[in-house]
Amino acid sequence: MSSVVGTENTPEEAAERTSAADSAGHPRGITDWRPEDETFWERTGARVARRNLVFSVLSEHIGFSVWSLWSVLVLFLGPEYHIDAAGKFTLTAVPTALGAVLRLPYTFAVARFGGRNWTVFSALLLLVPTALAGIVLRPGVSYGALLAVACVAGVGGGNFASSMANINAFYPQRLKGWALGVNAGGGNIGVPVVQLVGLLVLATAGAAHPRLVPLVYLPLIVLAALGAGLRMDNLTSLKSDRRALREVAREPHSWVMSLLYVGTFGSFIGFGFAFGQVLQVQFHDQFDTPVKAAYLTFLGPLLGSLVRPLGGRMADRWTGAAVTLWTFLAMAAGTGVVLVASRQHSLPLFLTGFVALFVLSGIGNGSTYKMIPAIFQAKAQIAVAAGTDAQSAERDARRRASALIGLAGAVGAFGGVLVNIAFRQAFLAGASGDAAYWAFLAAYAVCSAVTWTVYLRPREGRMPAV
């Protein structure tokens, strides 16, 4: 293989040499990457970016499945495990929390080690929680051991942040909403897929064999790592930039976007982890066996995942802020439907409202992530108008957007923890989740008001449409 360093090639030839080593020591390194250059993009950029997107989605998909593994395994934990409903909600909360914490270091790992290299490593790391779950799941195991193993599954949650930061760098601004939506949506589908695997095991082998669920994923993890190693690339222009995180931490828009992502992604992942248990506890007369609940738990996460790219595409057309506002207003209405259904003990109405929440949170996931690069792009345009060098402003916008993707992803994932805690406390206090539904309704009202006030309310000096 020849090197891309120190040779006289066109930018297109440099992009094609994805198998070469770069000066930072990354194999398969691309040293020249200019997605905003339409000629470059059409000749080679689009094809290279698409290939990386495909294998990024595959790895992230498996990561989401491992992260949400315990949303399925708790359905297998019958009376012989001696764990009550509150204990099961805790088992689904701890991997959510670790996944949220890991999202920040995973974001910067892409620049430090290379997107391809980190995807391979992070995929192989998923072998640890799946193998451990396959070993310990049996009657008589201590609750502490289950908590520890469930927590380790949180490594699957970190894959999302590194994958999004990597794909964000590959695509031009005009296609980020679509690309990030596809990347995230393909990953999110890992939640319903693992629930379908759980349903298959419950329907065939029965509730006495929970270890079959994680064991299914061991060969899939190896295949995802192998595909990433053979077909993905490192962008050597990405540098480990902790200064960017300090900069976005001082930026008020960063915390606004983190809050909005708590409302969208936090809802999606929290509901995905908790929905099966909510059905079993609140409608125990109709879901007296785990397999009955498993027949329905995958539907909401599946639809929410599939519409995430639609949310990004809608944001590309109507701006992310407008789509996000209408999404939160609709989520508040959907929560109202769930609350009424809960009080009337109406399962059809309850399912309708909850599935609507999954779909809306999926759309909101796509639109809020589109807003992140759009905010810094708008700031870059303002800076250029004030006399800043255009290339410097563009470079700063891209690195800050990548940093905020990690920060907002981490904070937003904690929303899933809050959802599970809200359900845990609601069911401890009573026989329904009404208190949790009231809390969700208030949260969506706050998010709607913040979106309107910061990004849509007409006023002098407001940031351009994002």
FIGU-132617 format. One record per residue: x, y, z of N, C-alpha, C in turn. Coordinates in steps of 0.1 Angstrom, whole numbers, plus 2048, in hexadecimal, padded with zeros to 3 digits. Example, Ala and Ser with C-alpha at 12.3 -4.5 7.8 and 13.67 -1.06 7.14 Angstrom:
8847C784E87B7D384E8847DF84E8807EA8478897F584788180084F
END
This chain:
8087F480080080080080980C8008058177F980C8237F880682D80280E83680680984081080384C80A7FA8528117F485F80D7FC86A81180686881A80E87381F81A87581681C88281382888580B8278827FD81B8807F781A87D7E98128887E281388A7D580C8947CE80088E7C77F588E7CE7E88897C87DD8937C87D38917C07C88997C17C08967CE7B889F7D37B089C7DF7A888F7DD7A388D7D179A8817CF7A38757D07AF8757CB7B88697CC7BB8677DA7BD8727E27C18707F07B586A7F87A986E7F479D8687FB79C8597F87A08567EB79E8487E77A883F7EE7B48447F27BE83B7F87BB8398077AF8338097AB8318177B182581E7BA81E8177C181381D7CF8168227D38238207E08278237E282B8317EE82C8367F18318437F38408437EF84784E7F085584E7FB8598587FE86685980986A8628068698707F98678747F58658827F68578867F984E87D7FA8408807EE83887E7E383E8787D78378767D78308697D58238697D481C85C7C68208557C681F8487BA8238417B78318447C083A8437BE8488467BB85183A7B185A83B7AE8638307B38718357BD87782E7C38838327BC88F82D7B588E8227AE89981B79F89781B79889E82278989C8227828A982377B8AC8187748B98167668B781175D8B281A74F8AF8167478BB81174B8C78157438D38107478D68027528D17FD7558D37EF74D8C97E67448CE7DE73A8C67D77418BD7CD74B8C27C67528BA7BC7598AE7C37608B17CE7668A67D675C89C7DB7518A17E07468987E574088F7DA73D8947CF73788C7C57418827BF74E8857BE75787C7B875B8707C175E8737CD7628697D675C8697E47598757E97558777F77498707FB73E8707F273286A7F673385B7F773B8557EE73C8467EF7448427FB74F8497FE75684580A74E84881774785381773F85682373484B82572E84781A72383E81B72883082073482C81B73981F82073C82082F74182B83474482C84273782D84A72D83384472083484B71A82684D71A81D84271581084371B80884F72880885072E80085A72E80686872C81486872A81A87471C81787A71281687170581387670580587B70C7FB87470C7ED8797117EC88771D7F38897237F289771B7F98A171580489E70D80B8A87008048AB6FB7FD8A06EF7F58A26F17EA8AD6FC7E38AB6FF7D98B57027DF8C37087EB8C370A7F18D06FD7F58D76F37FA8CF6E67FD8D56DF7F08DB6E17E58D36DB7D88D86E17D48E56EE7D58E66F57D18F36F17DB8FE6F07E78FB6EC7F19056DF7EF90A6D57EB9026C77E99066C47DA9096CF7D290A6CD7C490D6C57C19196C77C99236C07C69306B17CA9306AD7D292669F7D59256977C892169F7BF91B6997B291769B7A89226A77A79286AB79D9326A279E93E69E7AA9426957AB94E6887A494C6847A294067779B93E67978C94168578794168777994468977795368A78295B68D78096968077E97167C77197267076E97967276D98866876898F66876799E6757609A367A75799C6867509A16927599A269276599C69D76E99E69B7789A968F7789AF68C7809BB68F78F9B968B7949AD68D7A39AA67F7A99A867C7B49AF66F7BB9AD6707C59A16657CB99F6647D499366E7E09956707E59A16797F09A36877EC9A068B7E09A46987DA9A169B7D89936907D598B6927D397D6947E097668D7EB97A68F7F897469D7FD9776A37F99836B17FD9866BA7F697C6B77E99796C07E19706C07E89626B67EE95E6B67F59516BB8039526BB80995E6C181695F6D081795F6D680D9656E580E9676ED80D9596E98049506F08059436ED81293C6E281893D6DF8259376E882F93D6EA82F94A6F383995070283794C70782B94B71582994771682D93870C82A93070D82E92270E83D92070684492970685292871485892C71A85393672785793B73285593073184992973B84592073B84D91373085491072E85B90373886690173C86D90C74687890A75487290675A86990E76786490976685D8FC75B8568F87598508EB75985A8E07548668E27548708D87628748D476A8768DE77887A8DB78186F8D777D8638DA7858578D67868568C777C85B8BF77D85A8B17888638AB78A86F8B17958778AC7A28728B17A386C8BD7AF8688C37B485B8BC7AB8528B97B08458B47AC8428A57A384A8A079E84889279084189378784688A77A84088977983188778182C87E78281E87B78781688779281B88C7998148977908138A378A81E8A678181E8B27758168B076F8168A476380E8A27667FF8A47727FB89F7767ED8A17777EA8B077F7F28B87817F08C67747F08CE76C7FA8CB75F7FB8D37557F08D07567EB8C374D7DF8C07527D38C875F7D08C87647C58CF7627C68DE7617D28E375F7D48F27517CF8F57487CE8EC73A7C98EF73A7BB8F27457B38EF7457A58F37457A390274A7AD90974A7AC91873D7AB91E7347B591C7277B492371E7A891E71F7A591171779A90C71C78D91272978A91272E77E91872B77D92772C78892E72978893D71A78593F71278B93770378893970077993670777492C70576692970A75C93471376193C71975994771175A95470C7669587077679656F87659666F176695B6E276595B6DD75795F6DA75596B6D47499706CE74B97D6C47449816BE74598E6C87449996C774C9A46D174B9AF6DC7559AE6DE75C9A26E87669A16E47729A96EE7789AF6EB7849B86E77909B06DF7989B76DA7A49B06E67AE9AD6F07AE9B66FB7B69B47037B29A77047A59A570B7A09997037A498C6F67A398D6EE7A89826EF7B797F6F07BF98A6F27CD9886FF7D09817097C99867177CC9807177C89717127BD96E7127B99607097C29576FD7C695D6F57CF9556FC7DC9537037E195D70A7ED95C7157ED95071C7E294F7267E09457207E19377137DD93670D7DF92970C7ED92470F7F692D70F80492971980891E7237FF91D72E80291272780390471C7FC9037157FD8F670F80B8F370D8138FE7078208FC71282A8F771E8278FA7298318F572B8308E67288258E072A8248D272382E8CA7178328CE70F83D8C77178498C671D84E8D072485B8D073085B8C67388518C77448508BE73F84E8AF7358478AD7308458A072A85289A7238598A271D86689D72887089A7328718A373D87B8A174487789574686B89274E86688674686A87973986687973186886D72F87786B72E87F87572C88D87473889386C74488E86E74F89386775088F85874988485574988084774088783E73588D84372A89283A72A8A183A7268A782E7248B582D7188BB8357188C783870E8CD8407008CB83A6FE8CB82D6F18CA8276EB8BC8296F48B282C6EF8A482D6F089F83B6F48A78456F78A28526EA89D8596DF8A48576D289F85D6CF8918586D088F84B6CD8818466D787784B6E487A84A6EF87184D6EE86D85C6ED8778656ED8758736E086E8776D58718706C886A8726C985B86F6CF8588636D184A85F6DA8438696E584986C6EF8438756E88408836E284A8886DB8488956D083F8946C784088A6BC8378896C08298876CA82687F6CF81887D6D481388A6DA81B8926DF81789F6D38148A96CA81E8A96BE81D8B26B68108AF6B680B8A36AF7FF8A06B47F38A86C07F48AD6C67EA8B66BD7E78C26B57F18C66AC7F08D26A17E68CF6997E88C468E7DF8C16937D18BD69F7D18B66A47C48B16A87BB8BD6AE7C08C76B27B78D26A57B38DA69A7BB8D968E7B78DF6877AD8D76897AD8CA6847A28C168B7958C46987968C66A078B8C969B7858D669878D8E06937898ED6857828EB67D7888E26707828E06717748D967B7738D067D7668C968275B8D468B75F8DD68F7568E76847528F067C75C8F56717598FE6677508F76647528EA65A74A8E365E73C8E066B73A8DF67072D8DB6777258E768172B8ED6887248F868172690567A73190767373491367B73D91C67474292767A74B9306857469396877399386927339406A073393A6A073A92E6AD73A9266B17489226B375192C6B675F9286C47609226CD7579256DB7589206DC7579116D275190B6D27508FC6D275E8F56CC7688FC6CB7758F66D977B8F46E177D8FE6EE7838FC6F777A8F36F576D8F46FE7648EC6FC7668DD6F076A8D96ED76C8CB6F67778C66FA7818CE70178D8CA71078B8C97167808CF72477F8CE72A77E8C07247758B772A7758A97277828A271B7888A571879589E7227A08A17267A08AE7307AA8B273D7A88AA74279C8A974E7998A274D79D89374179B88D73F79E87F73F7AE87D7397B58877397C48867477C988774F7C489075D7C98927657C68857637BA87F76A7B68737667BF86875A7C28667557CB85B75B7D985D75B7DE8697617EB86B7707EB8687777E186C7857E086A7897E085B7807D98537837D784577E7E383C7747EA84076D7F383776C80183C76F80484876F81284D77C81984B77C82684D78882F84C78983885879683D85979984886379A85585B79386086179686D85B7A18738647AC87585E7B887A8657B68898687AD8908627AB89E8657A48A087279E8958777988968857A389588F7A389F8987AD89F8A27A689F8B07AD8998B97A78988C77A78A78CC79C8AC8CF79B8BB8D27928BC8DE7998BB8EA7928BD8F678E8CB8F97968D48F27938E28F37858E58EE7818DE8E37738E08DD7698DD8E876B8D28F07618CF8FB7608DA90576C8E090876B8EC9127648F790B7668F98FE75F9048F87509028F774C8F68F473D8F48F37378F490173F8F090B7398F09197368FE91D73D90891873B91691B73091C91272B9149087229198FE71391690370B9219066FE91E90B6F59159026F79168F56F090D8EB6F28FE8EE6FE8FB8F37028ED8F66F88E79006F68EF90A6ED8EA9156DE8EA9116DB8F49096CD8F39036CB8E78FB6D58E48F26D38D88EA6D48CB8F26DC8CB8FD6DC8BF9066CF8BD90C6C88C89106BB8C69166B18C190C6B28C69006A88C18F66AB8B38F26B88AF8F36BB8A18F06B78978FC6B689D9086B18959136A289291069B89C90A68D89A90768A8908FC6938908F26908878E769787A8E86A48798E86AB86C8E96A98668F76A986E9016A786990F69A86291069086890968386190968385490168A8548F668A8488ED69183D8F569D83F8FA6A483490069E83090D69983A91569383792268682E92067E83291667182B91367581D90E67F81D90568381090068880690A68F80B91469380291F6887FE92867E80792A6748059356677FF9306648009236567FE91E6517F092265A7E59206557D89236517D69326597DC93A6567DB94964A7E394C6487EF94663C7F794862F7EF9456307E89396247E09366217D594062C7CE94462A7C394E6257C895B6297D49606257D996D6187DF96C6167E89636097F09625FE7E895D6007DE9545F67D694E5F97C79515FC7C595E6007B79615F57AD95F5E87B195F5DD7A895C5DD7A394E5E37AB9455E37A79375F17A29325FB7A593A6097A093660F79894260878D94460C78494F61877C94C61D77B93F62977493C63277D93463F77B93564978492E64778491F64377991964277890B63778190662C78390D62278C90962679B90862E79F9126347AC91263E7AE9066467A39046507A48FA64A7A58EC63E7A18EA6377A28DD6357B18D96357BA8E36327C88E063D7D18E26477CD8EA6527D78EF65A7DC8E365C7D48D86657D88CE65E7E28C46517E38C464A7EB8BA64E7FA8BB64D8008C765080E8C865E8128C566880B8CA67680E8C767980C8B86728028B26758008A367080C89B66481089E65E81B89666682889966A82A8A66728368AA67F8368A368582B8A169282A89A69182D88B68682788568582887768283787367B83E87B67884C87768385687B68D85288269885B88569E8628796A185A86E6A686186269C86B85C68F86885E68587185968587E86168887D86E68A8898766958928716A088C86D6AB8938686A889985B6A189285269D8978456938A284668A8A184F6818AC8526888B98576928B785F69A8C28646A28C88596A78C084F6AE8C68446A58CF83C6988CC83C68F8D48346898E083B6848DD84867D8E884F6858EE85B6918EA85D69A8EE8686978E58746A28E287B6A18D98866988DE8916998EC8946928F289F6838F189D67E8F38916708F288E66B8E48906728DA88B66E8CC88C66E8C889B6798CC8A267A8C98B066F8CF8B866B8DB8B66608E18BD6538D98BB64F8D78AF6438CF8AD6438C18B264F8BB8B26518AE8B864E8AE8C76538B88CE6518B98DD6428BB8E063C8C48D862E8C68DA6268BA8D86298B28CE6228A68CB62589B8D663189B8DB6358928E662D8958F362B8A28F56238A69016148A08FF60F8A18F360289C8F060188D8F160C8868EC60C8788ED60D8738FC61487B9046158779126078799196008839155F288591A5E98799175EB87390A5E38679075E785C9105F485A9125F984F91B5F38509295F385D92E5EE85F93B5DF85C93C5D78609325C985C9325C784D9325CF8479295CE8389285D28319345DC83693B5E08309485D58319525CE83C9535C383E95D5B78369595B583494D5A982C9485AD81D9475B98199495BF80C9475BB80693A5BD80F92F5BA80B9215C780891A5C97FB9185D57F69125D67FB9035CC7FB8FB5CD8008ED5D180F8EC5CB8178F55CE8258F55DC8278FA5E081F9045ED82090A5F881D9005F68128F860080F8EE6008198E35F581F8DF5F58298D55FD8358D95FA83A8E56028458EA6118438EC6148378F06238348F262A8328E562382B8DC62A82A8CE62C8388C86228418CA62384E8C562F8558CB6318538D863D8598DF64A8548D964B8478D66578418D06598488C264F8498BA65184E8AD65585D8AD64E8648B66528738B76608758BD66386D8C667186E8CC67B86B8C16788618B868185E8AD68386A8A46788708A067987C89868188789F67E8898AC6858938B36948908B46988848B56A68808B56AD8858A96A788389D6AD8878916AD8978906A389E8946A28AC8926AC8B389C6AD8AE8A86B68B58B26C58B38AE6C88A78A86D68A58A46D98AD8986D08B08906D28B98846D58C78896CF8CB8946D18D88996DF8DB89E6E68D18A36F38D38A96FD8D889E7008D28937098D88897038E48836F68E58826F08F287C6F38FE8856F38FC8926F590789B70390D89970D90489871B90889771E90D88871690887F71790D87171291B87170791E87770292B87870B93587F71193088971B93989072793B88772B93187F73693387673393E86C72793E86672394785D72395586271F95786F71F96487572E96887773695F87B74596287C74B96786F74896086474D96385774997185373C97485673798185273E98C85A74398986674A99286F75999386B75D98B86176B98C85D77498086076F97586677696986977996285C78595B85B78895385077E94884F77994584276E93C84077292E84477E92A83F78391C84278591A85178A92485878C92386777F92286E77592A86976892987076191C86D76291686175D90985E7638FE8667708FF8687778F58707738F587E77190188476D90289275F8FD8937569008897488FC88A7488EC88B7508E68827508D78827558D188F75F8D68947658D08A075C8D28AC7568DE8AD74D8E18B87408D88B773B8D78AA72F8CE8A87328C08AD73E8BA8AA7418AD8AE7428AC8BD7488B68C37498B68D273B8B78D87328BF8D37248C08D871C8B38D671F8AC8CB7188A08C971B8968D47278968D972B88D8E47258928F172589F8F37208A59007118A390170A8A78F66FB8A58F66F78978F66FF88E8EF6FB8808F06FD87A8FE70787F90570987A9136FE87F91C6FB88C91B6F18919246E388C9206E088B9136D388690F6D18779136DB86F9136DA8619186D68609266DA86A92E6D586A93C6C686C93D6C08719336B18719336AB8649346B285A92E6AD84C92F6AE84793D6B884B9456B98489536AD84E95A6AB85B9586A086295E69285B95C69085794F68485094C68284395468C83B95568B82F95D68A83296C69083C97168F84097F68184598267B84D97866D85297A66384697A66583C97265C83197265E82997F66A82798366D82099066682699C66783399D66183A9A865283A9A764D83C99B63E83C99963882F99D63E82499963981799C63B8139AB6468189B16488169BF63D81D9C76388299C262E8319C962082C9C761E8269BB6108219B86108169AE6048139A960380899F60480D99160681A98E60781E98161382897F61682C97362183597061C84396E61084797460A85497161485F97561A85E98162486898562F86A97B63485F97563E86196B63986895F62C86595B62786B94F62587A95062187E95C62088C95F62E89395E63888C96364689296264A89395464788994B64A88A93D64389593663689793A62E8A29346348AF9376398B194363F8BE94764C8C09406548B593E6618B693865F8BA9296558B59226538B891464E8C69136468CB91C6428D991C64E8E291D6578DF9276638E792866B8E791C66D8DC9166768DB90A66F8E38FE6628E28FD65B8EA8F365E8F98F565C8FD90165E90C90466D91090167690890568490B90368790C8F46829028EC6859028DE67F90F8D76739128DB66D91E8D567592B8D967892C8E667E9388EB68C93B8E56949308E46A29328E06A49328D169C92A8CA69F9288BC69492D8B26889308B767D9338AE6769408B06779458BD6709518C067595D8B866D9648B16729708A967897A8B268497E8AF68A9898B669798E8AF69B99A8B26A799F8AB6B39988B06BC9958A66C998E8AA6C897F8AC6BC9798A96BA96B8AB6C39638A16C99588A66D195089D6C994C8906D094B8856CA9468796C393987B6BA9358736B29298756BB91D8766B99148806C19088826B78FC882
END
